[in-house]
């Protein structure tokens, strides 16, 4: 036999022992994906939701647009934020990202 035919014989796929090894690898990839991506994101969303529900008058906040201010009034779905002595803006609760202290720690 020449070297080309020997190379081609060795290159043919070997028959696998069982079909479970592929399923186990897919399950392991899913578990790793869940541990490193999905779980931390869900945890962060729950913490942000808890923060938004606990907003009170006088809290310092930062909006997702980067506006810093102090909460003047909390309504059901919106928050009135004072950004200057005579300037107040009304923003959705979902637009409040964090307090300035928490943002500085990150």
C-alpha positions in Angstrom: 0.0 0.0 0.0 1.2 3.4 -0.7 1.2 6.2 1.9 -1.9 7.9 0.5 -4.1 4.9 0.9 -2.8 4.3 4.4 -3.5 8.0 5.3 -7.0 7.7 3.9 -7.7 4.5 5.9 -6.5 6.2 9.1 -8.6 9.3 8.4 -11.9 7.3 8.3 -14.0 8.1 11.3 -13.9 5.5 14.1 -17.1 4.1 15.3 -18.1 5.7 18.7 -18.8 3.5 21.7 -22.2 5.0 22.6 -24.5 7.8 21.8 -24.6 9.1 25.3 -21.2 10.9 25.2 -22.6 13.5 22.9 -25.7 14.1 25.0 -23.5 14.4 28.1 -21.3 17.0 26.4 -24.4 19.1 25.4 -25.8 18.9 28.9 -22.5 20.0 30.4 -22.3 22.9 28.0 -25.8 23.9 29.0 -25.0 23.7 32.7 -21.9 25.9 32.3 -23.8 28.4 30.2 -26.5 28.6 32.8 -24.0 29.0 35.7 -22.0 31.7 34.1 -24.6 33.7 32.1 -28.3 33.1 32.9 -28.1 32.8 36.7 -26.0 35.9 37.4 -28.2 38.0 35.1 -31.4 36.8 36.8 -29.9 37.6 40.2 -29.0 41.1 39.0 -32.5 41.7 37.7 -34.0 40.6 41.0 -31.7 43.0 42.9 -32.6 45.9 40.6 -36.3 45.2 41.0 -36.0 45.1 44.8 -34.1 48.4 44.7 -36.8 50.0 42.6 -39.6 48.8 44.8 -37.8 50.2 47.9 -37.4 53.7 46.5 -38.3 56.5 49.0 -38.4 60.2 49.0 -34.9 61.6 49.5 -33.0 58.7 47.9 -30.2 59.6 45.6 -30.6 57.8 42.2 -29.0 57.6 38.8 -31.1 57.0 35.7 -30.1 54.7 32.8 -29.4 57.9 30.9 -26.8 59.0 33.5 -28.9 61.7 35.2 -28.2 62.0 38.9 -30.9 63.3 41.2 -32.9 63.0 44.4 -36.3 61.3 44.6 -39.0 63.8 45.4 -42.1 61.7 44.9 -42.7 58.0 44.2 -45.8 57.0 42.2 -47.0 53.6 41.1 -44.9 53.3 37.9 -43.0 56.6 37.9 -40.6 58.6 40.1 -40.3 62.4 40.3 -36.6 63.2 40.5 -35.1 66.6 41.4 -32.0 67.2 39.3 -31.5 70.9 40.4 -33.1 73.4 42.7 -36.0 74.1 40.5 -35.8 71.3 38.0 -37.8 68.1 38.4 -38.2 65.3 35.9 -40.6 62.4 36.0 -39.0 59.1 34.9 -40.3 55.5 34.8 -39.2 53.3 37.7 -37.6 51.0 35.2 -35.3 53.8 34.1 -33.7 54.1 37.5 -30.5 52.0 37.4 -28.9 52.4 40.9 -28.0 54.7 43.6 -24.8 56.7 43.1 -23.1 54.9 46.0 -23.8 51.5 44.5 -22.7 52.7 41.1 -19.4 54.0 42.6 -18.7 50.6 44.2 -18.8 48.8 40.8 
